[in-house]
Amino acid sequence: MTLIPESPTAIGPYTLPNQVILAPMAGVTDRPFRQLCRRLGAGWVVGEMVTADPSLWHTRKSQLRMDHRGEPGPRVVQIAGGDAEMLAQAARLNAELGAQIIDINMGCPAKKVCNKAAGSALLRDEALVAEILDAVVKAVDVPVTLKIRTGWCADSNNGVRIAKLAEAAGIQALAVHGRHREQRYTGWAEYDTIAEIKSRLSIPVIANGDITSPEKAAEVLRHTRADAVMIGRGAQGNPWIFKQITHFLEHGEQLALPSLEERRRVLAEHVAALHAFYGDTMGVRIARKHLGWYLESDQRFCDEKRRQLKQQFNALASPETQFNWINDAMAFDADKRLLAKGSHAA
């Protein structure tokens, strides 16, 4: 079976340029990260989850999450809530603000979301799911997509029924994370449910969960026959994964790893974008977690060296000191000692 479809996948009027999509992740897929992933090969990207309650959109967090300035289309906005009328209103307002695709969140396992009967908690109430999907699809002229899990728990694996409700309501693409809600992000994703969903639907199905390498992406596509894969945690600190997967699917071989200088350059560009987007104080704080992910994704470091570098970076309190550190401590080509897994060099 070929892993590249004979014809590209279309969602409404938009055609996927490849089979690799950046998943929405709260606190991660902000505008700087979305733009970076697009530049490094993501077919398209989904924004951070936005509450369906417009009365909360005035907050700094919501304003930043809704900022899509300078991004290429299609602009995908994910909304979350538990009330059909409110979700429909949120979809209309976001479309008026420029959203070109509305994605409904029924997959988030976070307790603070599920406690409000939103996210994956909705999977427990199929009648409410149907009401929400119908209301949102009818509220807007742009395509509406949906992200779900396989169910609420192992004894309620109703992903296939939810998927059929989605297609009947007019949802134009479905992303499925191969875990039920009670697993959160523990254990391993399973893909049998995704394969069954794909076999029952005619709309595009996107497979999600534990896809952290080109080989795994190919394996999941073979097993599920999904139209695309959605990458979440596998992209944290490794935005190159999108072009790596696409190259592997097209050519059956690994793309060369990014050079040490490219890793330093991309990190510096990402940190600069974070400072510009969030401001100095917040940008410095957010850059720290991304630096940690970049270090974790680079297997050329030993654990002790990662720990040392994280401690150094986390102690920095200004954009200038962060940039100086990146251009000094992370100048890999100038200090090959950093790469020696068994080295204890400072």
C-alpha positions in Angstrom: 0.0 0.0 0.0 1.3 3.4 -0.9 1.5 5.9 1.9 1.0 8.9 -0.4 -2.6 9.3 -1.5 -3.3 9.4 -5.2 -5.1 12.7 -4.8 -4.4 15.2 -2.0 -6.8 15.4 1.0 -9.2 18.2 0.9 -11.1 19.8 3.8 -13.8 22.1 2.5 -12.1 24.3 -0.1 -8.6 23.7 1.3 -6.2 21.0 0.2 -3.6 19.6 2.5 -0.1 20.1 1.0 1.1 17.0 2.8 -0.1 14.5 5.4 1.4 16.0 8.5 -0.5 18.4 10.8 0.5 20.2 14.0 -1.9 19.3 16.8 -3.4 22.0 19.0 -1.7 22.1 22.4 -2.6 24.7 25.1 0.5 26.6 26.2 2.6 25.3 23.2 1.1 26.0 19.8 1.1 29.8 20.1 1.6 31.9 17.0 5.5 31.8 17.1 5.5 28.0 17.3 2.8 27.6 14.6 4.7 29.8 12.2 7.9 27.9 12.9 6.3 24.6 12.3 4.7 25.8 9.1 8.1 27.0 7.9 9.6 23.6 8.7 7.1 21.6 6.8 3.8 21.3 8.7 1.0 20.9 6.2 -1.2 23.0 8.4 -1.4 23.9 12.0 -4.2 24.3 14.6 -4.2 27.1 17.1 -4.4 26.8 20.9 -7.9 26.0 22.3 -10.0 29.1 22.8 -12.9 29.1 25.3 -16.3 29.4 23.7 -17.4 32.0 26.2 -16.8 35.4 24.5 -17.0 37.2 27.9 -13.6 35.8 28.6 -12.0 36.8 25.4 -10.8 40.1 26.8 -8.1 38.4 28.9 -4.5 38.6 27.9 -4.3 34.8 27.5 -7.3 34.7 25.1 -6.1 37.7 23.2 -2.8 36.0 22.5 -4.4 32.7 21.6 -6.6 34.4 19.1 -3.7 36.3 17.4 -3.2 34.9 13.9 -1.6 38.0 12.4 0.8 37.2 9.6 -0.1 33.5 9.4 -0.7 31.8 6.0 -4.1 30.2 5.5 -6.1 28.3 6.3 -6.3 29.7 9.8 -7.7 27.0 12.1 -9.2 28.0 15.4 -10.2 25.4 18.0 -13.1 26.2 20.3 -14.0 24.5 23.6 -17.1 24.5 25.7 -20.1 22.4 26.7 -23.1 24.6 25.5 -24.3 24.2 22.0 -25.6 27.7 21.6 -22.5 29.3 23.1 -20.2 27.1 20.8 -22.2 28.2 17.8 -21.9 31.8 18.7 -18.2 31.4 19.3 -17.8 29.8 15.9 -19.6 32.7 14.2 -17.6 35.3 16.0 -14.3 33.6 15.2 -15.3 33.2 11.6 -16.0 37.0 11.5 -12.5 37.6 13.0 -10.9 35.6 10.2 -11.0 31.9 11.2 -11.1 29.9 8.0 -11.8 26.5 9.7 -13.5 26.0 13.1 -12.3 23.0 15.0 -14.3 21.7 18.0 -12.4 20.3 21.0 -13.8 17.0 22.3 -10.5 15.5 23.1 -8.8 17.6 25.9 -8.4 15.4 29.0 -7.5 18.2 31.4 -9.5 18.1 34.6 -10.2 21.9 34.6 -11.8 21.5 31.1 -13.6 18.2 31.8 -15.0 19.6 35.1 -16.8 22.2 33.0 -18.4 19.4 30.9 -16.2 20.3 27.9 -13.3 18.6 26.0 -13.4 14.8 26.3 -16.1 15.0 29.0 -18.6 15.6 26.2 -18.0 12.0 24.9 -20.1 10.8 27.8 -23.2 12.5 26.4 -23.8 11.5 22.8 -27.1 13.4 22.5 -25.3 16.6 23.6 -22.5 15.9 21.1 -25.0 15.6 18.3 -26.6 18.9 19.4 -23.3 20.7 19.5 -22.1 19.5 16.2 -25.4 20.4 14.5 -25.5 23.9 16.0 -21.9 24.7 15.1 -22.0 23.4 11.5 -25.2 25.4 10.9 -23.8 28.6 12.5 -20.9 29.1 10.0 -20.1 29.0 6.3 -16.6 27.8 6.9 -15.6 24.1 7.3 -16.0 22.6 10.8 -13.7 19.9 12.0 -13.7 17.8 15.2 -11.0 16.3 17.5 -11.9 13.5 19.8 -10.5 10.6 21.8 -11.6 7.0 21.5 -14.0 7.5 24.4 -14.2 8.5 28.1 -12.8 5.2 29.5 -11.9 1.7 28.5 -15.5 0.6 29.2 -16.9 3.4 27.1 -15.0 3.2 23.9 -17.6 5.0 21.8 -15.4 6.8 19.3 -17.0 5.0 16.3 -20.5 6.2 17.3 -19.2 9.7 17.9 -17.5 9.7 14.5 -20.7 8.6 12.7 -22.6 11.4 14.5 -19.9 13.9 13.3 -20.2 12.8 9.7 -24.0 12.9 9.8 -23.8 16.5 11.2 -21.6 17.8 8.4 -18.2 17.7 10.1 -15.7 17.8 7.3 -12.7 16.1 8.9 -12.1 14.2 12.1 -8.9 13.9 14.2 -8.8 11.0 16.7 -6.3 10.7 19.5 -5.8 7.0 20.2 -6.4 7.1 23.9 -9.5 7.3 26.1 -9.8 10.3 28.5 -8.9 8.4 31.6 -5.5 7.5 30.1 -4.8 11.2 29.7 -1.3 10.9 28.3 -0.1 7.8 30.0 0.3 4.3 28.6 0.3 3.9 24.8 -2.0 5.1 22.1 -3.9 2.4 20.2 -4.8 2.7 16.6 -7.4 -0.1 16.1 -10.2 2.3 17.0 -8.8 4.9 14.5 -8.7 2.2 11.8 -12.3 1.2 12.5 -13.4 4.8 12.4 -11.6 5.4 9.1 -13.3 2.3 7.6 -16.7 3.6 8.6 -16.4 7.2 7.3 -16.1 8.9 4.0 -14.7 12.2 5.4 -10.9 12.6 6.1 -9.7 11.0 9.3 -6.5 12.2 11.0 -4.6 9.9 13.3 -3.0 11.3 16.5 -1.1 10.0 19.5 2.5 8.9 20.2 3.7 9.8 16.7 7.2 10.9 17.4 9.2 9.7 14.3 8.9 9.2 10.6 8.8 5.4 11.0 6.0 5.6 13.5 4.0 8.0 11.2 4.4 5.5 8.4 3.3 2.6 10.6 0.2 4.5 11.9 -0.8 5.4 8.3 -0.4 1.8 7.2 -2.4 0.4 10.1 -5.2 3.0 10.2 -5.3 4.0 6.5 -5.9 7.5 7.9 -5.6 10.5 5.5 -3.0 12.3 7.6 -1.2 12.2 11.0 -1.4 14.9 13.7 1.8 15.6 15.7 1.6 16.9 19.2 4.3 16.3 21.8 6.6 14.9 19.1 7.0 18.4 17.7 8.0 20.0 21.0 11.7 20.9 20.6 11.7 19.1 17.3 9.9 21.3 14.7 11.9 19.5 12.0 9.7 16.4 12.5 7.2 17.6 9.8 9.6 17.6 6.9 11.3 14.5 8.2 8.0 12.6 8.1 7.0 13.9 4.7 10.4 13.0 3.2 10.2 9.5 4.7 6.7 9.0 3.3 7.7 10.2 -0.1 11.1 8.6 -0.4 11.2 5.7 2.1 14.4 7.1 3.6 15.5 9.2 6.5 16.1 12.9 6.0 19.5 14.0 7.4 19.2 15.4 10.9 19.4 19.2 11.2 23.0 20.3 11.6 24.2 21.6 14.9 24.3 25.1 13.5 20.8 24.8 12.2 19.5 23.7 15.6 21.2 26.8 17.2 19.8 29.1 14.6 16.2 27.8 14.8 16.3 28.0 18.6 17.5 31.6 18.4 14.8 32.5 15.9 12.2 30.8 18.0 13.2 32.5 21.2 13.3 35.9 19.4 9.8 35.3 18.2 8.6 34.5 21.7 10.1 37.7 23.1 8.5 39.7 20.4 5.1 38.1 20.8 4.9 38.0 24.6 7.1 40.8 25.7 10.4 40.6 27.6 9.2 39.3 30.9 6.7 36.6 29.7 8.8 35.8 26.7 11.8 35.0 28.8 9.8 32.6 31.0 8.1 30.8 28.1 11.5 30.4 26.3 12.7 28.3 29.2 10.3 25.5 28.6 11.0 25.4 24.9 14.8 25.3 25.5 14.2 22.3 27.7 12.2 20.6 24.9 15.0 21.3 22.4 17.5 19.8 24.7 15.4 16.7 25.3 14.8 16.1 21.6 18.6 16.1 20.9 19.8 12.7 21.7 23.4 13.8 21.3 23.4 15.1 24.9 23.8 13.0 28.0 21.3 13.5 30.8 23.8 15.3 33.0 24.7 17.8 30.3 21.0 18.5 29.7 20.4 19.2 33.3 23.4 21.6 33.5 22.3 23.5 30.4 18.7 23.8 31.6 19.9 25.1 35.0 22.0 27.7 33.2 19.3 28.9 30.9 16.6 29.0 33.6 18.7 31.3 35.7 18.7 34.0 32.9 16.3 36.9 33.3 16.5 39.0 30.2 16.3 38.5 26.4 19.9 39.7 26.0 21.3 37.1 28.4 19.2 34.4 26.8 20.6 35.3 23.3 24.1 35.5 24.6 23.8 32.1 26.2 22.4 30.5 23.0 25.2 32.0 20.9 27.8 30.8 23.4 26.8 27.7 25.3 24.8 26.4 22.4 27.4 27.1 19.7 27.8 23.4 19.2 30.3 23.5 16.4 32.7 25.5 18.5 32.5 23.2 21.5 32.2 19.5 20.5 32.8 18.5 24.1 29.0 19.2 24.6 28.2 16.3 22.3 30.1 13.6 24.1 27.5 11.5 25.9 30.1 10.2 28.3 31.9 13.5 28.8 31.9 15.4 32.1 33.3 18.5 30.5 31.8 21.7 31.8 
